[in-house]
Amino acid sequence: MTKGVDTKLNILEIGLDVASRLGLEAMTIGDLAKAAKMSKSGLFAHFQSKENLQIELLKYAGEMFSRIVVLPALNTEAGIPRIKAVLDNWIRFSGALTGGCIFVTASSDFKDRPGKVRDFLLKQQGGWIESLRRIAQSAVKEGDFRSDTDCDQFAFEFYSLLLGFHLYSTLLDNADTQLRQRAAFESLINTYRQESGTQS
């Protein structure tokens, strides 16, 4: 890699954590330049606009998310074990950032702000939800989930559960949070689980 590419990657790594704390929209070029120990003009030269910086941060976060959450889960046994891997990997990804999952904070920032950043975020989130739907389909195929499972509904409920975990972990954390996470996850899985002896 060239020095310019290395510098840009370092900016994105630092920026991802800063944006998770401050919010993607609230974070300024000045905030990031200070955290990266660079001049504003030097940092700006890598992105040319705050909008480009925001999109690059989301793209970088997406690549990190695939590496930490999605790909390891796909290498896990299909069915419920894969879904459990997604849960564990997602919690690990969110916990690696000071402010929690960047996609959650970005969704709050841009829900009412039309533009390229929101469009990019919607495309990312659409891909993630589709991944959850396909993982549910694999659980049906493996016989772990009932054959009449509504995989779109499962994706909705599972992602809603993860978002609830995020709130409890970042704002309402207490000694019972992890136990309640596991109980809620098991309750969801049991809603869709194939009863023993009914597999085709």
Backbone torsions as a table, in degrees:
resi	resn	phi	psi	omega
1	MET	NA	148.1	176.6
2	THR	-79.6	165.0	179.7
3	LYS	-60.6	-37.8	179.7
4	GLY	-63.1	-41.0	179.3
5	VAL	-67.6	-42.7	178.2
6	ASP	-60.0	-42.9	-179.4
7	THR	-64.3	-42.7	-179.6
8	LYS	-63.7	-42.7	178.8
9	LEU	-63.6	-37.5	177.6
10	ASN	-65.1	-40.3	177.5
11	ILE	-61.7	-45.2	-178.0
12	LEU	-65.8	-39.1	178.9
13	GLU	-62.8	-46.4	178.6
14	ILE	-68.3	-43.0	-177.9
15	GLY	-62.2	-33.7	179.9
16	LEU	-62.6	-43.0	179.9
17	ASP	-70.9	-40.0	178.9
18	VAL	-63.0	-44.6	-179.1
19	ALA	-66.1	-31.7	178.7
20	SER	-66.9	-28.7	-179.9
21	ARG	-86.7	-46.1	-173.5
22	LEU	-91.8	-23.5	-172.1
23	GLY	101.7	142.9	-176.5
24	LEU	-62.9	-37.3	-178.6
25	GLU	-80.7	-37.8	-177.1
26	ALA	-73.0	-27.4	179.8
27	MET	-64.5	129.7	179.8
28	THR	-103.4	165.4	174.4
29	ILE	-58.3	-38.3	179.4
30	GLY	-63.7	-42.6	177.8
31	ASP	-57.8	-47.4	-176.4
32	LEU	-70.9	-39.9	178.7
33	ALA	-60.5	-41.4	179.1
34	LYS	-64.5	-45.1	-179.5
35	ALA	-65.0	-35.4	-178.3
36	ALA	-88.1	-2.8	-178.9
37	LYS	57.5	49.9	178.2
38	MET	-129.5	166.3	172.7
39	SER	-78.7	155.1	178.1
40	LYS	-60.3	-42.9	-178.2
41	SER	-66.4	-38.2	179.0
42	GLY	-65.2	-40.7	178.4
43	LEU	-70.5	-42.9	-178.0
44	PHE	-59.9	-33.0	-177.2
45	ALA	-61.7	-24.2	-178.8
46	HIS	-79.0	-19.0	-172.9
47	PHE	-128.4	-25.8	176.1
48	GLN	73.8	-18.1	176.4
49	SER	-161.2	157.5	177.6
50	LYS	-65.5	-35.6	179.5
51	GLU	-62.2	-43.8	177.7
52	ASN	-62.8	-39.6	177.9
53	LEU	-61.5	-44.4	-179.6
54	GLN	-62.1	-43.6	179.5
55	ILE	-66.1	-42.2	178.5
56	GLU	-62.7	-37.5	177.7
57	LEU	-65.5	-42.0	177.8
58	LEU	-65.1	-39.0	178.6
59	LYS	-65.0	-44.3	178.1
60	TYR	-62.6	-43.4	178.1
61	ALA	-62.9	-39.0	178.9
62	GLY	-63.1	-40.0	178.3
63	GLU	-66.6	-40.8	177.4
64	MET	-64.3	-41.2	179.4
65	PHE	-61.8	-44.2	178.6
66	SER	-61.8	-40.8	-176.9
67	ARG	-69.7	-37.0	-174.7
68	ILE	-93.1	-36.0	-171.8
69	VAL	-104.1	-57.9	-168.1
70	VAL	-75.3	-55.2	-173.9
71	LEU	-62.3	-44.8	176.6
72	PRO	-61.1	-35.5	179.1
73	ALA	-66.4	-39.3	-179.9
74	LEU	-67.6	-20.0	176.5
75	ASN	-89.2	2.4	177.4
76	THR	-95.0	155.7	178.1
77	GLU	-50.3	132.4	-178.8
78	ALA	-63.5	155.9	179.7
79	GLY	101.4	-148.6	-177.4
80	ILE	-60.3	-38.7	176.9
81	PRO	-57.5	-37.1	179.1
82	ARG	-68.1	-39.4	178.9
83	ILE	-65.6	-40.2	176.4
84	LYS	-63.3	-36.7	178.0
85	ALA	-64.7	-39.9	176.8
86	VAL	-59.8	-46.0	178.8
87	LEU	-57.4	-52.2	-177.5
88	ASP	-62.8	-42.5	-178.7
89	ASN	-67.4	-38.3	179.6
90	TRP	-65.6	-41.2	177.8
91	ILE	-64.0	-39.1	178.0
92	ARG	-64.5	-44.4	179.8
93	PHE	-61.5	-48.7	-178.6
94	SER	-64.2	-39.4	-178.5
95	GLY	-70.6	-18.7	-179.4
96	ALA	-74.7	-16.4	-179.6
97	LEU	-104.8	138.5	-176.0
98	THR	-55.4	-41.3	-177.1
99	GLY	-97.7	6.6	-178.3
100	GLY	89.0	-166.3	-173.0
101	CYS	-59.6	121.4	-178.1
102	ILE	-64.1	-30.9	-178.0
103	PHE	-69.9	-30.0	177.6
104	VAL	-69.6	-47.8	-179.5
105	THR	-66.4	-38.5	179.5
106	ALA	-66.0	-37.2	178.6
107	SER	-62.3	-38.0	177.5
108	SER	-68.2	-40.4	-179.1
109	ASP	-64.9	-39.6	-168.3
110	PHE	-111.9	11.4	-177.6
111	LYS	-61.6	-30.0	-179.1
112	ASP	-119.1	24.3	-177.1
113	ARG	-122.9	87.5	179.7
114	PRO	-58.9	147.6	178.7
115	GLY	149.1	-174.7	-174.8
116	LYS	-65.3	-36.8	-178.5
117	VAL	-66.1	-46.3	179.3
118	ARG	-62.9	-41.4	179.2
119	ASP	-61.5	-42.4	180.0
120	PHE	-65.5	-42.2	179.7
121	LEU	-63.5	-42.2	178.9
122	LEU	-62.8	-39.7	178.5
123	LYS	-64.4	-43.4	177.6
124	GLN	-60.5	-47.9	-177.0
125	GLN	-67.0	-35.2	175.4
126	GLY	-61.3	-40.6	178.1
127	GLY	-66.1	-37.7	179.4
128	TRP	-66.8	-45.0	179.7
129	ILE	-64.1	-37.5	176.4
130	GLU	-64.0	-37.0	176.7
131	SER	-62.2	-41.2	178.7
132	LEU	-65.5	-37.9	178.4
133	ARG	-63.5	-42.3	-178.8
134	ARG	-68.9	-35.6	177.4
135	ILE	-65.5	-37.3	175.5
136	ALA	-65.5	-39.9	177.6
137	GLN	-61.0	-38.4	178.9
138	SER	-67.2	-31.9	177.3
139	ALA	-68.4	-34.9	175.5
140	VAL	-66.6	-46.0	-178.3
141	LYS	-61.9	-36.8	180.0
142	GLU	-76.5	-12.2	-178.1
143	GLY	88.0	6.4	177.6
144	ASP	-77.5	-35.5	177.5
145	PHE	-106.3	153.5	178.7
146	ARG	-60.7	151.6	-178.4
147	SER	-67.1	-22.7	-179.6
148	ASP	-94.1	16.1	-179.0
149	THR	-60.9	132.0	172.3
150	ASP	-86.6	100.0	-173.1
151	CYS	-68.5	-30.1	175.2
152	ASP	-65.9	-39.9	178.8
153	GLN	-66.7	-40.6	177.6
154	PHE	-60.8	-45.1	179.6
155	ALA	-58.5	-42.5	178.0
156	PHE	-60.6	-48.4	-175.9
157	GLU	-70.4	-39.2	-179.4
158	PHE	-66.8	-44.3	179.9
159	TYR	-67.0	-38.5	176.6
160	SER	-59.8	-38.2	178.4
161	LEU	-64.3	-44.6	179.2
162	LEU	-62.2	-39.7	178.8
163	LEU	-66.2	-37.1	175.2
164	GLY	-64.8	-40.2	176.4
165	PHE	-58.6	-41.8	-178.8
166	HIS	-60.4	-45.0	-180.0
167	LEU	-61.4	-47.7	-179.4
168	TYR	-64.1	-38.4	-176.6
169	SER	-72.8	-35.9	-175.1
170	THR	-94.0	-23.7	-175.2
171	LEU	-123.2	-39.4	-171.8
172	LEU	-114.4	24.2	-172.4
173	ASP	-60.0	135.8	173.5
174	ASN	-149.3	179.8	-174.2
175	ALA	-62.3	-22.7	-176.5
176	ASP	-91.7	-5.2	-170.9
177	THR	-56.9	-50.2	-177.6
178	GLN	-64.0	-39.3	178.3
179	LEU	-64.1	-41.2	-179.9
180	ARG	-69.8	-34.5	175.1
181	GLN	-58.7	-48.3	-178.4
182	ARG	-64.7	-41.1	-179.8
183	ALA	-64.8	-41.9	179.7
184	ALA	-65.7	-40.4	179.6
185	PHE	-64.6	-45.9	179.5
186	GLU	-62.6	-37.7	177.9
187	SER	-63.0	-41.8	178.1
188	LEU	-64.2	-48.5	-179.2
189	ILE	-58.8	-41.5	-178.9
190	ASN	-65.4	-24.7	176.8
191	THR	-63.8	-32.7	-175.2
192	TYR	-107.9	-9.6	-173.0
193	ARG	-62.2	139.4	174.3
194	GLN	-72.1	128.3	179.8
195	GLU	-66.8	143.7	-179.4
196	SER	-58.2	130.4	176.5
197	GLY	90.7	0.7	-179.5
198	THR	-110.7	6.3	179.4
199	GLN	-69.0	144.2	179.6
200	SER	-87.7	NA	NA
